[in-house]
Amino acid sequence: TSSAEVKENRNIGNLEDHPISSNERARGGTPSSKRKRPLEEGNNGHFCKLQLIWKKVSWSVTPKNALVQLHELKPGLQYKMVSQTGPVHAPVFAVAVEVNGLTFEGTGPTKKKAKMRAAELALKSFVQFPNACQAHFAMGNCINPSTDFTSDQADFPDTLFKEFEPSTHSEDFSVYNPVNNELLSTAYRHGRLLCHTLDLMGHGKQNKHKMASKAESEKNPVVLLNELRSGLRYVCLSETVEKQHIKSFVMAVRVDGRTFEGSGRSKKLAKGQAAQAALQALFNIRLPSHIPSRSKCHHLPQDFADSIYQMVAQKFRELTDNFTSMHARHKTLASIVMTKGLDIRQAQVIVLSSGTKCINGEYINDQGLAVNDCHAEIVARRAFVHFLYSQLELHLSKRREDWERSIFVRLKEGGYRLRENILFHLYVSTSPCGDARLNSPYEITTDLNSSKHIVRKYRGHLRTKIESGEGTIPVRCHNAAQTWDGVLLGEQLITMSCTDKIARWNILGLQGALLSSFIEPMYLHSIIVGSLYHTGHLSRVMSHRIEDIGQLPASYRRNQLLLSGVSHADARQPGKSPSFSVNWIVGNTDLEVINATTGKRTCGSPSRLCKHMFFARWAKLHGKLSTRIASHGDMPSVYSEAKLVAQTYQSVKQQLFKAFQKAGLGTWVKKPPEQDQFLLTV
């Protein structure tokens, strides 16, 4: 009897691997006569019985977990431990695995569960069934029951990834199998199963859409993108659990050879962001958000934000000899980190800076040799521009290896653009000065209704920094330009707040006017704030104050930032702010120290971040590199004239200033024009 039972169990276990015939079913040894009776009722009863058996056995019996199934389909994969976060009593492990060129990251309370989750995400990217047996059956590849999966043989002739005959129709992406009524969203080309990649679309004719029409604006981004490029497939790259058991997903889609990622609290939100990013980049289509969300702000995954913060802190530790250097003193620290997608393993700190003060009016310079604003965020952006010049200068080389090292690729129509999937993230240790800091959680008082009224009155208003002090005040003057002689005679030198400048970067880009001659606008992907962080308010002041800016030229957009705080922020540092600012740029070993009062280095020489230095580097590139703008005449010798070469940039800037005024938020105040009217000295 024991051998008969073993034989019976073996037969039942194999029902999952191939279709069941009536004879095999009769030999199954089932004692119930009621189950045999439908087999004698003709073909209809026989077919219904087979469906019942299939539904009961194949979906309920799942002997293999995700790790085993993935190993059978793709043997030899390497799982890597990415991070361990959370408290000691409740750790959260992150494990990643690379499959078909994509990295899938799973998290869990143990390494085993994190590894299992990573395998599940990888399987979901190319298998649409609970187990491999069902995938084989749906595709008509019945596995031989005698196959020994414990053998050392890596590839079997009947595995899921066997060669397929190429399809006769290049745009036929679905193969329908009537046996189990499952639709396989796969594409076959040149004998390969192309469900390994994200790009499951035909190379149809590209429609040129510049802006969304009224009919298009009513559509979901995923729906509209599917109409423009049908057959796209979204893949979940990671699924994490943040505080209070809130999930966060990262979805990716590949369109026209470029990969776009989005993140959100649900897969639907993440897909919508990925589709919106593709629409903006490829078709210059901007849609209002129709995807339901709890607020208007978009969140960055918490573990990703914490990892960025830890990288910046570690780099600052290295540069200041474990915080023992006198230049480690700071009230605000800022950094820009570069990543490839949202893969933290490929993240790199590009620039780092500190500072909270601006130049005194008596030290303003008419030769472009002084840095006006030494707040950490602004210095970080200027250091980033320095980095961009270095990347463009690689294209001056005649060696192809140097071109490939650059983050830029040359465009056929002229100029350069950022390589695919490179993202930049701004970290600031405290909420940027200006309107973003007004509603920060640590600054709200509970007993002054009058102060709340004042805050409400000036909410969203443009604000300026206080010369020789800290804090900001609302813009009061209606004249957009200051006068040189007035500042020298004692008038306060007005500098716009960091909040307003970051909002400006969200429209114009980080590159500035000079570099706009060579490269497309470059935008931040996210902002990570260490303390004084209020998600909704920060989102509103960065993006939603200027929603009515109108239609922007091609390649410009109203950038939607992802926002996040950090789980464990640095403690508030009371006391007087240091009068210096430091900056570091990748490729350099030492910090540069700037006297924030004079805008020059402590030794008195000009900083590498001053206007004159940037103008000299721009002149070096002019006439040698491909530009986005047709050249007319000789190179401008005056700094202000060189900035005017980028006419589209200048028109968008004026459009931004008018949008602020139209919204009743005040007038953008400029520095005295004499400051930019200097010649380039050789």
PAMAR-925528 format. One record per residue (C-alpha): residue in three letters; x, z, y. Coordinates in steps of 0.25 Angstrom, whole numbers, plus 2048, in hexadecimal, padded with zeros to 3 digits. Each point is the difference from the previous one (the first is absolute). Last residue first. Layout:
BEGIN
("ALA",(X,Z,Y));
...
//
This chain:
BEGIN
("VAL",(8AC,7AE,95D));
("THR",(7F6,805,809));
("LEU",(7F1,7FD,7FE));
("LEU",(7F9,801,80E));
("PHE",(7F7,80B,804));
("GLN",(7F1,7FF,805));
("ASP",(7FA,809,7F6));
("GLN",(801,80D,807));
("GLU",(7FC,7F9,80D));
("PRO",(7F2,7FF,7FB));
("PRO",(7FE,80F,802));
("LYS",(7FA,806,7F2));
("LYS",(7F2,7FD,7FC));
("VAL",(7F3,808,800));
("TRP",(7F5,7FC,7F7));
("THR",(7F3,802,807));
("GLY",(7F5,809,7FC));
("LEU",(7F7,802,7F4));
("GLY",(7F4,7FA,806));
("ALA",(7FE,7F7,7F4));
("LYS",(802,7F4,809));
("GLN",(80D,806,805));
("PHE",(805,802,7F2));
("ALA",(7FC,7F2,7FC));
("LYS",(806,7FA,80C));
("PHE",(80E,806,7FC));
("LEU",(7FE,7FA,7F2));
("GLN",(7FD,7F2,805));
("GLN",(80C,801,809));
("LYS",(809,804,7F4));
("VAL",(7FA,7F4,7F8));
("SER",(803,7F7,80C));
("GLN",(80F,805,800));
("TYR",(801,7FE,7F1));
("THR",(7FB,7F2,800));
("GLN",(80A,7FD,80B));
("ALA",(80C,804,7F9));
("VAL",(80A,7FA,80A));
("LEU",(7FB,80B,80A));
("LYS",(80A,80A,7FA));
("ALA",(80B,7F7,803));
("GLU",(7FC,7FF,80F));
("SER",(800,80F,801));
("TYR",(80E,801,7FA));
("VAL",(806,7F6,80A));
("SER",(809,7F5,7FA));
("PRO",(7F5,7F8,7FA));
("MET",(806,7F6,7F5));
("ASP",(800,7F2,805));
("GLY",(7F5,7F6,800));
("HIS",(7F3,801,7F9));
("SER",(800,805,7F1));
("ALA",(7F4,7FF,7F8));
("ILE",(7FC,80E,7FB));
("ARG",(800,805,7F2));
("THR",(80F,7FF,800));
("SER",(80B,7FB,7F6));
("LEU",(80D,807,802));
("LYS",(80C,7FC,808));
("GLY",(7FB,7FC,80E));
("HIS",(7FC,80F,803));
("LEU",(806,809,7F5));
("LYS",(80C,805,809));
("ALA",(7F7,801,80C));
("TRP",(7F7,809,7F8));
("ARG",(80C,809,7FD));
("ALA",(803,801,80E));
("PHE",(7F2,803,805));
("PHE",(7FF,80B,7F5));
("MET",(80D,807,806));
("HIS",(7FB,7FF,80E));
("LYS",(7F3,806,7FD));
("CYS",(806,80C,7FA));
("LEU",(800,804,7F1));
("ARG",(80F,7FF,7FE));
("SER",(801,80B,80B));
("PRO",(807,7FE,80D));
("SER",(80D,808,802));
("GLY",(800,80E,807));
("CYS",(807,808,7F5));
("THR",(7F2,807,7FD));
("ARG",(7FA,7F2,7FD));
("LYS",(7F7,7FB,80B));
("GLY",(7F1,802,804));
("THR",(805,809,80B));
("THR",(7F6,80C,7FD));
("ALA",(7FF,7FD,7F1));
("ASN",(80F,801,7FE));
("ILE",(801,7F7,7F4));
("VAL",(807,803,7F3));
("GLU",(803,7F5,7F5));
("LEU",(801,805,7F2));
("ASP",(80A,7FC,7F7));
("THR",(802,7F7,7F3));
("ASN",(7F9,7F3,805));
("GLY",(7FA,7F6,7F6));
("VAL",(7F2,806,802));
("ILE",(7FE,804,80E));
("TRP",(801,80E,806));
("ASN",(7FB,806,80D));
("VAL",(802,80D,807));
("SER",(7F9,805,80D));
("PHE",(806,80B,809));
("SER",(7FA,80A,80A));
("PRO",(7FC,809,7F5));
("SER",(7F1,805,800));
("LYS",(7FE,80F,805));
("GLY",(7FB,80A,7F6));
("PRO",(7F6,800,7F4));
("GLN",(803,7F8,7F4));
("ARG",(7F3,7FE,7F8));
("ALA",(802,801,7F1));
("ASP",(803,7F3,7F8));
("ALA",(7F4,7FA,7F9));
("HIS",(7FC,802,7F2));
("SER",(7F5,7F7,7FB));
("VAL",(803,7F5,80A));
("GLY",(7F7,7F9,809));
("SER",(7FA,7F2,7FE));
("LEU",(7FC,7F3,807));
("LEU",(7FF,7F1,7FC));
("LEU",(801,7F8,80C));
("GLN",(7F6,7F5,803));
("ASN",(807,7F5,809));
("ARG",(7F8,7F9,80A));
("ARG",(806,7F2,7FE));
("TYR",(80A,7F6,804));
("SER",(805,7F5,7F7));
("ALA",(7F6,7F6,806));
("PRO",(7FB,803,80E));
("LEU",(7F7,80C,802));
("GLN",(7F1,800,802));
("GLY",(7FA,80B,807));
("ILE",(806,80E,805));
("ASP",(7F2,806,7FD));
("GLU",(806,80A,7F5));
("ILE",(809,806,80A));
("ARG",(7FE,80F,7FE));
("HIS",(7FE,7FE,7F1));
("SER",(80F,7FE,7FC));
("MET",(80A,80B,803));
("VAL",(7F7,80A,808));
("ARG",(7F5,7FF,7F5));
("SER",(809,802,7F5));
("LEU",(807,80C,806));
("HIS",(7F3,806,802));
("GLY",(7FB,7FE,7F2));
("THR",(80C,805,7F9));
("HIS",(804,80C,809));
("TYR",(80E,804,7FE));
("LEU",(807,80A,809));
("SER",(80B,800,7F5));
("GLY",(809,7F6,7F8));
("VAL",(7F9,7F3,803));
("ILE",(801,7F3,7F7));
("ILE",(7FD,7F3,807));
("SER",(7FD,7F4,7F7));
("HIS",(802,7F1,7FF));
("LEU",(807,7FE,80D));
("TYR",(800,7F2,806));
("MET",(809,7F4,802));
("PRO",(7FC,7F5,809));
("GLU",(806,7F3,7FB));
("ILE",(80F,7FD,802));
("PHE",(809,7F8,809));
("SER",(7FB,800,80F));
("SER",(7F8,80D,7FD));
("LEU",(80E,806,7FF));
("LEU",(801,801,80F));
("ALA",(7F2,805,803));
("GLY",(7FF,80C,7F7));
("GLN",(802,801,7F0));
("LEU",(7F7,80B,7FD));
("GLY",(7F3,7F8,801));
("LEU",(7F7,7FC,80B));
("ILE",(7F3,806,7FC));
("ASN",(803,80C,7F8));
("TRP",(80D,802,808));
("ARG",(7F7,802,80C));
("ALA",(7F9,80C,7F9));
("ILE",(80E,805,7FD));
("LYS",(803,800,80F));
("ASP",(7F3,807,803));
("THR",(803,80B,7F7));
("CYS",(80E,801,805));
("SER",(7FC,803,80E));
("MET",(802,7F6,80B));
("THR",(80C,803,809));
("ILE",(7FF,803,80F));
("LEU",(80C,803,809));
("GLN",(7FB,80A,80A));
("GLU",(802,7FD,80E));
("GLY",(80D,806,806));
("LEU",(806,7F5,809));
("LEU",(807,7F9,7F5));
("VAL",(7F2,7FE,7F9));
("GLY",(7FA,7FB,80D));
("ASP",(80B,7F6,802));
("TRP",(7FE,7FA,7F2));
("THR",(7F1,7FF,801));
("GLN",(7F7,802,7F5));
("ALA",(7F7,7F6,7FA));
("ALA",(7F1,800,7FB));
("ASN",(7FA,806,80D));
("HIS",(7F3,807,7FC));
("CYS",(807,80E,800));
("ARG",(7FB,80B,7F8));
("VAL",(804,7FE,7F2));
("PRO",(7FC,80D,7F8));
("ILE",(80B,80B,7FE));
("THR",(80A,802,7F6));
("GLY",(809,80B,7FA));
("GLU",(80F,804,802));
("GLY",(808,800,80C));
("SER",(80B,7F9,809));
("GLU",(7F6,7F5,802));
("ILE",(7F2,803,7FB));
("LYS",(7FB,7F5,7F6));
("THR",(7F5,7F7,803));
("ARG",(7F2,7FF,7FA));
("LEU",(7F6,7F5,7FD));
("HIS",(7F2,805,7FD));
("GLY",(7FA,801,7F2));
("ARG",(7F9,80E,803));
("TYR",(801,803,80F));
("LYS",(7F2,805,802));
("ARG",(800,806,7F2));
("VAL",(80D,808,802));
("ILE",(7FA,805,80E));
("HIS",(7F3,804,7F9));
("LYS",(808,807,7F5));
("SER",(808,808,80B));
("SER",(7F3,804,806));
("ASN",(7FA,805,7F3));
("LEU",(80C,80A,7FF));
("ASP",(7FF,80A,7F4));
("THR",(804,7F9,7F3));
("THR",(80E,7FA,804));
("ILE",(805,7F3,7FA));
("GLU",(80F,7FE,801));
("TYR",(803,803,7F1));
("PRO",(7F6,7F6,7FB));
("SER",(805,7F4,808));
("ASN",(7F5,7FB,80A));
("LEU",(808,7FD,80C));
("ARG",(80C,7FC,7F7));
("ALA",(7FC,7F1,7FE));
("ASP",(7FC,7FF,80F));
("GLY",(80F,801,805));
("CYS",(80C,805,7F8));
("PRO",(801,7FB,7F2));
("SER",(7FC,80A,7F5));
("THR",(80C,808,7FA));
("SER",(80B,7FC,7F6));
("VAL",(7FE,7F2,802));
("TYR",(802,7F6,7F4));
("LEU",(7FD,7F1,803));
("HIS",(7FE,7F7,7F4));
("PHE",(805,7F2,7FE));
("LEU",(7FC,7F6,7F5));
("ILE",(806,7F5,7F9));
("ASN",(7F6,7F8,7F7));
("GLU",(806,7F2,802));
("ARG",(80C,7FE,809));
("LEU",(7FD,802,80F));
("ARG",(7FF,7F3,808));
("TYR",(80A,7F7,807));
("GLY",(800,7F5,80B));
("GLY",(7FC,7F1,7FF));
("GLU",(7F5,7F8,7F9));
("LYS",(807,801,7F3));
("LEU",(802,80F,801));
("ARG",(80D,807,7FD));
("VAL",(7FF,80D,7F8));
("PHE",(803,80E,805));
("ILE",(804,80D,7F9));
("SER",(80E,7FA,800));
("ARG",(808,802,7F3));
("GLU",(7FC,7F2,7FC));
("TRP",(806,7FA,80C));
("ASP",(80D,807,7FE));
("GLU",(801,7FA,7F2));
("ARG",(7FD,7F2,805));
("ARG",(80E,800,808));
("LYS",(800,7F9,80D));
("SER",(7FE,80D,808));
("LEU",(7F7,800,80C));
("HIS",(7F5,803,7F7));
("LEU",(806,80E,7FE));
("GLU",(7FE,802,80F));
("LEU",(7F1,801,7FE));
("GLN",(801,80C,7F8));
("SER",(80A,807,80A));
("TYR",(7F6,7FD,80B));
("LEU",(7F5,806,7F8));
("PHE",(808,80D,7FE));
("HIS",(802,801,810));
("VAL",(7F1,7FE,801));
("PHE",(7FE,80C,7F6));
("ALA",(809,808,809));
("ARG",(7F7,7FD,80C));
("ARG",(7F4,804,7F7));
("ALA",(807,80D,7FC));
("VAL",(804,803,80F));
("ILE",(7F1,7FF,803));
("GLU",(7FB,809,7F5));
("ALA",(80B,80A,803));
("HIS",(7FD,801,80F));
("CYS",(80C,7FB,808));
("ASP",(7F9,7F7,80A));
("ASN",(808,7F9,80B));
("VAL",(80C,7FC,7F8));
("ALA",(80B,7FC,80A));
("LEU",(809,7F4,802));
("GLY",(7F5,7F6,804));
("GLN",(808,7FC,80C));
("ASP",(7F6,806,80A));
("ASN",(802,80E,7FB));
("ILE",(7F7,80C,802));
("TYR",(808,80D,801));
("GLU",(7F9,806,80C));
("GLY",(7F2,7FE,7F9));
("ASN",(804,80A,7F5));
("ILE",(800,7F9,7F2));
("CYS",(7F6,805,7F6));
("LYS",(800,80C,7F6));
("THR",(7FB,803,7F2));
("GLY",(80B,7FC,7F7));
("SER",(804,7FC,7F2));
("SER",(803,7F4,7F8));
("LEU",(801,7F9,7F2));
("VAL",(801,7F1,7FC));
("ILE",(7FF,7F8,7F3));
("VAL",(7FD,80B,7F6));
("GLN",(7FE,7F8,7F3));
("ALA",(7F5,800,7F6));
("GLN",(802,7F8,7F3));
("ARG",(7FC,80C,7F7));
("ILE",(7F4,803,809));
("ASP",(7F9,7F3,7FC));
("LEU",(7F5,7FE,80A));
("GLY",(803,7F1,802));
("LYS",(80F,7FF,802));
("THR",(803,80B,809));
("MET",(807,802,80D));
("VAL",(800,80E,807));
("ILE",(800,802,80F));
("SER",(804,80E,805));
("ALA",(7FC,80A,80A));
("LEU",(804,80F,803));
("THR",(7F9,808,80B));
("LYS",(805,80E,805));
("HIS",(80E,7FE,7FC));
("ARG",(80D,808,7FE));
("ALA",(808,7F8,7F5));
("HIS",(80A,7FC,80B));
("MET",(807,80D,800));
("SER",(804,7FD,7F2));
("THR",(7FD,80A,7F5));
("PHE",(7F3,7F8,7FB));
("ASN",(806,7FD,7F2));
("ASP",(80C,7F9,807));
("THR",(7F7,7F9,80A));
("LEU",(7FF,7F2,7FB));
("GLU",(7FE,805,7F1));
("ARG",(7F5,809,804));
("PHE",(7F9,7F5,808));
("LYS",(800,7F7,7F4));
("GLN",(7FA,80B,7F7));
("ALA",(7F5,803,80B));
("VAL",(7FD,7F1,801));
("MET",(7FF,7FE,7F0));
("GLN",(7F8,80D,7FF));
("TYR",(7F6,7FB,80B));
("ILE",(7FF,7F2,7F8));
("SER",(7FD,807,7F3));
("ASP",(7F5,809,807));
("ALA",(7F9,7F3,805));
("PHE",(801,7FA,7F2));
("ASP",(7FA,80C,7FA));
("GLN",(7F5,800,80A));
("PRO",(7FB,7F2,7FE));
("LEU",(7FF,7FA,80E));
("HIS",(7F2,801,806));
("HIS",(7F8,7F7,808));
("CYS",(7F8,805,80C));
("LYS",(7F2,7FC,803));
("SER",(7F9,80C,7F9));
("ARG",(7FA,803,7F3));
("SER",(800,7F2,7FB));
("PRO",(7F7,7F4,7FD));
("ILE",(806,7F3,7FF));
("HIS",(7FA,7F7,80B));
("SER",(80D,801,809));
("PRO",(7FF,7F6,80B));
("LEU",(808,7F3,7FC));
("ARG",(80C,7FA,806));
("ILE",(804,7F2,7FB));
("ASN",(80E,7FB,803));
("PHE",(7FF,7F7,7F3));
("LEU",(80C,804,7F8));
("ALA",(805,80E,806));
("GLN",(7F2,805,805));
("LEU",(7F8,7FB,7F4));
("ALA",(80B,806,7F7));
("ALA",(800,80D,806));
("GLN",(7F1,801,800));
("ALA",(800,7FD,7F1));
("ALA",(80A,80B,7FE));
("GLN",(7F8,80A,808));
("GLY",(7F3,7FC,7F9));
("LYS",(807,802,7F2));
("ALA",(804,80E,805));
("LEU",(7F2,803,804));
("LYS",(7FA,7FB,7F3));
("LYS",(80A,807,7F8));
("SER",(7FD,80D,806));
("ARG",(806,80A,80A));
("GLY",(808,7F5,806));
("SER",(80D,7F7,7FF));
("GLY",(802,7F2,802));
("GLU",(80B,7F6,7FC));
("PHE",(803,7F1,802));
("THR",(809,7F7,7F8));
("ARG",(804,7F3,804));
("GLY",(800,7F3,7F8));
("ASP",(7F4,7FA,806));
("VAL",(7F8,80C,7FD));
("ARG",(804,80C,7F7));
("VAL",(7F7,80D,800));
("ALA",(804,80E,800));
("MET",(7F9,80D,7FF));
("VAL",(805,80E,803));
("PHE",(7F6,80C,7FD));
("SER",(7FF,80E,805));
("LYS",(7F8,80B,7F9));
("ILE",(7FB,80D,807));
("HIS",(802,80B,7F6));
("GLN",(800,80B,80C));
("LYS",(80E,7FB,803));
("GLU",(804,7F2,7FB));
("VAL",(7FE,7F9,7F3));
("THR",(807,7F3,7FE));
("GLU",(7FD,7F2,7FB));
("SER",(80A,7F6,801));
("LEU",(802,7F1,7FF));
("CYS",(7F1,7FC,7FD));
("VAL",(800,7F1,7FF));
("TYR",(7F7,7F6,807));
("ARG",(7FD,7F3,7FB));
("LEU",(7FD,7F3,808));
("GLY",(7F8,7F5,7FA));
("SER",(7FB,7FA,80D));
("ARG",(809,7FF,80C));
("LEU",(7F8,7FD,80D));
("GLU",(7F2,805,7FA));
("ASN",(808,80C,7F9));
("LEU",(806,804,80D));
("LEU",(7F2,800,806));
("VAL",(7FA,809,7F5));
("VAL",(80C,809,800));
("PRO",(7FF,802,80F));
("ASN",(7F1,803,800));
("LYS",(7F8,7F6,807));
("GLU",(7F9,802,80D));
("SER",(80C,7FB,808));
("GLU",(800,7F3,7F8));
("ALA",(7F2,7FC,806));
("LYS",(804,803,80E));
("SER",(80D,7F8,7FE));
("ALA",(80D,807,7FC));
("MET",(80C,7FB,808));
("LYS",(80B,7F6,7FD));
("HIS",(7FB,7F9,7F3));
("LYS",(808,7F5,7FA));
("ASN",(7FB,7FD,7F2));
("GLN",(80A,7FE,7F6));
("LYS",(7FE,7F6,7F5));
("GLY",(800,805,7F2));
("HIS",(80C,806,7F9));
("GLY",(7F8,807,7F5));
("MET",(7FF,80F,800));
("LEU",(805,80A,7F6));
("ASP",(80B,805,809));
("LEU",(801,80F,7FB));
("THR",(809,7FD,7F5));
("HIS",(800,803,7F1));
("CYS",(7F2,7F9,7FF));
("LEU",(808,7F3,800));
("LEU",(800,7FF,7F1));
("ARG",(80A,7F5,7FE));
("GLY",(7FF,7F2,7FA));
("HIS",(803,7F9,80D));
("ARG",(7F4,806,806));
("TYR",(7F5,809,7FB));
("ALA",(7F7,809,809));
("THR",(7FA,80D,7FD));
("SER",(7F3,807,804));
("LEU",(7FB,802,7F2));
("LEU",(7F1,801,800));
("GLU",(7FA,808,7F4));
("ASN",(7F4,7FC,7F9));
("ASN",(805,805,7F2));
("VAL",(800,7F4,7F7));
("PRO",(7FC,7F6,80C));
("ASN",(80F,800,805));
("TYR",(800,7FB,80E));
("VAL",(80E,7FB,806));
("SER",(800,802,80F));
("PHE",(80A,7FA,80A));
("ASP",(7FD,7F2,800));
("GLU",(808,7FB,80C));
("SER",(80A,7F8,7F9));
("HIS",(7F6,7F9,7F7));
("THR",(806,7FB,7F3));
("SER",(805,80D,7FC));
("PRO",(80E,802,7FA));
("GLU",(801,804,7F2));
("PHE",(803,80E,7FE));
("GLU",(80D,807,7FC));
("LYS",(7FE,80E,7FA));
("PHE",(7FF,80C,809));
("LEU",(7F5,807,7F9));
("THR",(807,801,7F3));
("ASP",(7FE,7F7,7F4));
("PRO",(80E,7FB,7FD));
("PHE",(806,80E,801));
("ASP",(80B,804,80A));
("ALA",(809,80C,800));
("GLN",(802,801,7F1));
("ASP",(805,80E,7FD));
("SER",(7F4,803,7F7));
("THR",(7F6,80B,803));
("PHE",(7F6,7F6,804));
("ASP",(7FF,7FA,7F1));
("THR",(7F7,7F5,800));
("SER",(7F7,800,7F3));
("PRO",(7F3,7FF,808));
("ASN",(804,7F3,806));
("ILE",(7FC,801,80F));
("CYS",(7F4,7F7,803));
("ASN",(804,7F7,80C));
("GLY",(7F3,7FB,805));
("MET",(802,804,80E));
("ALA",(7F5,80A,800));
("PHE",(806,806,7F3));
("HIS",(80E,801,805));
("ALA",(7FB,807,80D));
("GLN",(7F7,809,7F7));
("CYS",(80C,804,7F8));
("ALA",(809,803,80C));
("ASN",(7F7,80B,804));
("PRO",(7F6,804,80B));
("PHE",(7FE,7F1,804));
("GLN",(804,7F9,80D));
("VAL",(80F,7FF,7FE));
("PHE",(809,7FB,80B));
("SER",(800,80A,80B));
("LYS",(7F8,80A,7F9));
("LEU",(80C,802,7F6));
("ALA",(80A,803,80B));
("LEU",(7F6,80A,806));
("GLU",(7FE,807,7F2));
("ALA",(80F,800,7FE));
("ALA",(802,807,80D));
("ARG",(7F5,80A,7FC));
("MET",(807,803,7F3));
("LYS",(80D,803,806));
("ALA",(7FA,809,80A));
("LYS",(7F9,807,7F5));
("LYS",(80D,802,7F8));
("LYS",(808,804,80C));
("THR",(7F6,80C,802));
("PRO",(7F6,803,80B));
("GLY",(7FD,7F1,803));
("THR",(805,7F4,808));
("GLY",(801,7F1,7FC));
("GLU",(808,7F5,807));
("PHE",(7FF,7F1,7FC));
("THR",(80B,7F7,805));
("LEU",(7FE,7F1,7FF));
("GLY",(80A,7F6,7FB));
("ASN",(7F9,7FD,7F3));
("VAL",(7FF,80F,7FD));
("GLU",(808,80B,807));
("VAL",(7FE,80E,7FC));
("ALA",(7FE,80C,809));
("VAL",(7FF,80F,7FE));
("ALA",(7FB,80A,80B));
("PHE",(7FF,80F,7FC));
("VAL",(7F7,80A,807));
("PRO",(803,80F,7FF));
("ALA",(7F6,80B,800));
("HIS",(807,80D,7FE));
("VAL",(80D,7FC,806));
("PRO",(7F9,7FA,80C));
("GLY",(7FE,7F1,803));
("THR",(809,7F4,7FE));
("GLN",(808,7FA,7F5));
("SER",(805,7F2,803));
("VAL",(803,7F2,7FA));
("MET",(803,803,7F1));
("LYS",(803,7F2,7FA));
("TYR",(7F9,7FA,7F4));
("GLN",(808,7F4,7FA));
("LEU",(7F8,7F5,7F8));
("GLY",(806,7FC,7F3));
("PRO",(7F4,7FA,7F9));
("LYS",(7F5,7F9,809));
("LEU",(7F3,7FE,7F8));
("GLU",(803,80A,7F5));
("HIS",(806,80A,80A));
("LEU",(7F4,7FE,809));
("GLN",(7F7,804,7F5));
("VAL",(808,80C,7FC));
("LEU",(801,805,80E));
("ALA",(7F1,7FE,803));
("ASN",(7FB,808,7F3));
("LYS",(7FE,7FA,7F3));
("PRO",(7F5,805,7F6));
("THR",(7F4,7FA,808));
("VAL",(7F4,801,7F7));
("SER",(7F4,800,809));
("TRP",(801,7F3,806));
("SER",(803,7F8,7F3));
("VAL",(7F8,807,7F6));
("LYS",(7F2,802,806));
("LYS",(7FF,7F4,809));
("TRP",(805,7F7,7F4));
("ILE",(7F7,806,7F6));
("LEU",(7F4,7FE,809));
("GLN",(804,7F2,803));
("LEU",(802,7FD,7F1));
("LYS",(7F2,806,7FD));
("CYS",(7FA,7F7,80B));
("PHE",(806,7F4,7FA));
("HIS",(7FB,803,7F2));
("GLY",(7F2,803,804));
("ASN",(800,7F2,807));
("ASN",(806,7F9,7F4));
("GLY",(7F6,804,7F6));
("GLU",(7FA,80E,7FD));
("GLU",(809,803,7F4));
("LEU",(80B,806,809));
("PRO",(7F5,809,807));
("ARG",(7FF,808,7F3));
("LYS",(80E,804,7FE));
("ARG",(800,80B,80B));
("LYS",(7F3,806,7FA));
("SER",(806,801,7F3));
("SER",(80A,80B,804));
("PRO",(80C,802,7F7));
("THR",(80A,7F8,808));
("GLY",(80A,7FB,7F6));
("GLY",(807,7F6,809));
("ARG",(7FF,7F5,7F6));
("ALA",(7F3,7FB,805));
("ARG",(806,7FF,80E));
("GLU",(80B,7F7,7FB));
("ASN",(7F6,7F7,7F9));
("SER",(7F8,7FF,80D));
("SER",(80C,7FC,808));
("ILE",(806,808,80B));
("PRO",(808,7FA,80C));
("HIS",(80E,805,801));
("ASP",(809,80C,805));
("GLU",(7F6,80B,802));
("LEU",(7FA,7FF,7F2));
("ASN",(80E,803,7FB));
("GLY",(7FE,80F,802));
("ILE",(7F3,7FF,7F7));
("ASN",(808,7F9,7F5));
("ARG",(80B,80A,800));
("ASN",(7F6,80C,800));
("GLU",(7FA,7FA,7F3));
("LYS",(80D,7FD,7FA));
("VAL",(804,80F,802));
("GLU",(7F3,805,7FB));
("ALA",(801,7F7,7F3));
("SER",(80E,806,7FE));
("SER",(7FB,80E,802));
("THR",(7F5,7FD,7F6));
//
